[in-house]
Amino acid sequence: MSSPLADEPVEPAGDDGEPLAEDEYADYADELGDAWEVIDEHHLEASYEFPDFETALAFTNDVGELAEAEWHHPDISLSWGEVGIEMWSHEVGGLTRADFVMAARMDRLYADYGE
Ligand SMILES: C[C@H](O)[C@H](O)[C@H]1CNC2=NC(N)=NC(=O)C2=N1
């Protein structure tokens, strides 16, 4: 079951253009699946596992479509059986609510793979 965050809109960076501080994003981070970790208070990192390369590629393509639809793009690494994600808001050089919404959306996509 993914977080209700996944139902939120992916809004651009906060109106002040500043990244969220730890106390501002802590509740969002608590809502994400176990795949996610906050790194250096700067970006979100996740690793999703799959049975083979073909399935990892399909998930990568799903994430790519989501990113294009929401115009908010992660860094994606694709390997045999694994997809690595790094997610932050480039325009503010750190984390915004959009990153946590995207992470929750990716958790919801991953749930469809039944892994
Ligand atoms: C030029 C383009 O509009 C910008 O790069 C958009 C698109 N995708 C983006 N993706 C991410 N992760 N952060 C951004 O600030 C961002 N901004």
The ligand as an SDF file (V2000), in Angstrom:
LIG
                    3D

 17 18  0  0  0  0  0  0  0  0999 V2000
   14.4520   22.8020  -17.7230 C   0  0  0  0  0  0  0  0  0  0  0  0
   13.3670   21.9750  -17.0510 C   0  0  0  0  0  0  0  0  0  0  0  0
   12.1360   22.6490  -17.0170 O   0  0  0  0  0  0  0  0  0  0  0  0
   13.7700   21.7410  -15.6090 C   0  0  0  0  0  0  0  0  0  0  0  0
   14.9500   21.0010  -15.5620 O   0  0  0  0  0  0  0  0  0  0  0  0
   12.6710   20.9910  -14.8230 C   0  0  0  0  0  0  0  0  0  0  0  0
   12.4250   19.6250  -15.3870 C   0  0  0  0  0  0  0  0  0  0  0  0
   12.6830   18.5250  -14.5060 N   0  0  0  0  0  0  0  0  0  0  0  0
   13.1570   18.6830  -13.2610 C   0  0  0  0  0  0  0  0  0  0  0  0
   13.4480   17.6360  -12.4970 N   0  0  0  0  0  0  0  0  0  0  0  0
   13.9550   17.7590  -11.2580 C   0  0  0  0  0  0  0  0  0  0  0  0
   14.2380   16.6730  -10.5140 N   0  0  0  0  0  0  0  0  0  0  0  0
   14.1840   18.9650  -10.7460 N   0  0  0  0  0  0  0  0  0  0  0  0
   13.9350   20.1060  -11.4000 C   0  0  0  0  0  0  0  0  0  0  0  0
   14.1700   21.2050  -10.8720 O   0  0  0  0  0  0  0  0  0  0  0  0
   13.3820   20.0010  -12.7390 C   0  0  0  0  0  0  0  0  0  0  0  0
   13.0860   21.0540  -13.4770 N   0  0  0  0  0  0  0  0  0  0  0  0
  1  2  1  0
  2  3  1  0
  2  4  1  0
  4  5  1  0
  4  6  1  0
  6  7  1  0
  6 17  1  0
  7  8  1  0
  8  9  1  0
  9 10  2  0
  9 16  1  0
 10 11  1  0
 11 12  1  0
 11 13  2  0
 13 14  1  0
 14 15  2  0
 14 16  1  0
 16 17  2  0
M  END
$$$$
